[in-house]
Amino acid sequence: MSVAVKICGLSTAETVEAALAHGADFIGLNFYRPSPRYVSLAEAGALARLARGRTRIVALAVDGDRKSTRLNSSHSYISYA
């Protein structure tokens, strides 16, 4: 059995690079506005560009927030939502 590692709540280029440097299989971007780790769609796109092709990207949305943040197929950087 293998273990996959997801580092969630990344909100800066430095934290994304650190997660990638340490072998994260997934990074999580938080779209829940009340969270201190919230990122906007624009910020998420910039962070995803750093990670694209190096790991998979997970979107965290809470209680139907997926609709309010418009997470859909047009945000091709998201591997899982």
Stockholm file with secondary structure:
# STOCKHOLM 1.0

chainA/1-81         MSVAVKICGLSTAETVEAALAHGADFIGLNFYRPSPRYVSLAEAGALARLARGRTRIVALAVDGDRKSTRLNSSHSYISYA
#=GR chainA/1-81 SS CCCCCEEECCCSHHHHHHHHHTTCSEEEEECCTTSTTBCCHHHHHHHHHHHTTTSEEEEECCTTHHHHTTCSTTCTTCSBC
#=GC SS_cons        CCCCCEEECCCSHHHHHHHHHTTCSEEEEECCTTSTTBCCHHHHHHHHHHHTTTSEEEEECCTTHHHHTTCSTTCTTCSBC
//
